[in-house]
Amino acid sequence: MIKLWGRTSSFNVQKVQWVLAELGLTEGKDYERIDAGLEYGINNTPEFLKINPNGLVPTIDHDGFVLWESSTVIRYLVAYFDPEGKIFTNDIKNKHSSQKWMDWHATTLWPILRHTFVGLTRTPEAKRNYELIRKSYEDSSKLLKMFEDALHGQDYCGGSKFHLGDMCLAVCVARWKLLAQDFPQHIGPKPDYPLIDAWMKRLLNNTKYPLVAETKLIIMAS
Ligand SMILES: N[C@@H](CCC(=O)N[C@@H](CS)C(=O)NCC(=O)O)C(=O)O
């Protein structure tokens, strides 16, 4: 049995939930999810810190094997539950090209976009640094142009089949879109990226992740 600690509004938790759903694993049946983080607490308790000393979500326990770091967690889940690549392709080039984008979202895109996201959704108005918020959004949009260009002639970030990079990028891109929609006065112009829009639609139409289906772009308000 898998236990997953994490609130559903966390973008790192959403990646794990999405991958579990694609693997055909259902919350309440195949895995248990415990709300943790922000308003739910738990992540700073001594018991939790014993399994994840970072005090962060997502964290999983799979039959006593504990793992944290969302990218590693989703790599593990795919390796364990889909070793033959029936759902997540084993094509070595497609898979690694996709994981290149997974690493890129974690090390390059999200650290920049995060300033806008945290600034506008988690920071009281009086404490917001609007210059940083605007600049980070502009820089994120420039970075996403690289992804827009990469989608020429291919359906998914790694090639013709989806893999982990698509899920990771999609949760970032969803926030990039949401921020423009909800705070246009603070972020400046948002460029149109038609290939990214089409890719998002493609993912949405094919997903088994109920949160995506319900909320369209896994846009959560927090
Ligand atoms: N590098 C970690 C980052 C994990 C992380 O920053 N998690 C956030 C939620 S997205 C968290 O636990 N924040 C504290 C909280 O929710 O209370 C990963 O990819 O799993």
Ligand as a Chemical Component Dictionary entry (heavy atoms), coordinates in Angstrom:
data_LIG
# 
_chem_comp.id                   LIG 
_chem_comp.type                 NON-POLYMER 
_chem_comp.pdbx_formal_charge   0 
_chem_comp.three_letter_code    LIG 
# 
loop_
_chem_comp_atom.comp_id 
_chem_comp_atom.atom_id 
_chem_comp_atom.alt_atom_id 
_chem_comp_atom.type_symbol 
_chem_comp_atom.charge 
_chem_comp_atom.model_Cartn_x 
_chem_comp_atom.model_Cartn_y 
_chem_comp_atom.model_Cartn_z 
_chem_comp_atom.pdbx_ordinal 
LIG N1  N1  N 0 12.016 19.757 -4.168 1  
LIG C1  C1  C 0 10.854 19.325 -3.439 2  
LIG C2  C2  C 0 10.058 20.547 -3.041 3  
LIG C3  C3  C 0 8.876  20.192 -2.154 4  
LIG C4  C4  C 0 8.127  21.442 -1.717 5  
LIG O1  O1  O 0 8.640  22.582 -1.795 6  
LIG N2  N2  N 0 6.902  21.234 -1.264 7  
LIG C5  C5  C 0 6.082  22.331 -0.802 8  
LIG C6  C6  C 0 4.693  22.241 -1.434 9  
LIG S1  S1  S 0 4.762  22.468 -3.211 10 
LIG C7  C7  C 0 5.877  22.212 0.705  11 
LIG O2  O2  O 0 5.920  21.133 1.275  12 
LIG N3  N3  N 0 5.659  23.354 1.353  13 
LIG C8  C8  C 0 5.384  23.392 2.764  14 
LIG C9  C9  C 0 3.921  23.312 3.060  15 
LIG O3  O3  O 0 3.102  23.011 2.174  16 
LIG O4  O4  O 0 3.595  23.519 4.226  17 
LIG C10 C10 C 0 10.027 18.354 -4.302 18 
LIG O5  O5  O 0 10.113 18.450 -5.532 19 
LIG O6  O6  O 0 9.321  17.500 -3.746 20 
# 
loop_
_chem_comp_bond.comp_id 
_chem_comp_bond.atom_id_1 
_chem_comp_bond.atom_id_2 
_chem_comp_bond.value_order 
_chem_comp_bond.pdbx_ordinal 
LIG N1  C1  SING 1  
LIG C1  C2  SING 2  
LIG C1  C10 SING 3  
LIG C2  C3  SING 4  
LIG C3  C4  SING 5  
LIG C4  O1  DOUB 6  
LIG C4  N2  SING 7  
LIG N2  C5  SING 8  
LIG C5  C6  SING 9  
LIG C5  C7  SING 10 
LIG C6  S1  SING 11 
LIG C7  O2  DOUB 12 
LIG C7  N3  SING 13 
LIG N3  C8  SING 14 
LIG C8  C9  SING 15 
LIG C9  O3  DOUB 16 
LIG C9  O4  SING 17 
LIG C10 O5  DOUB 18 
LIG C10 O6  SING 19 
# 
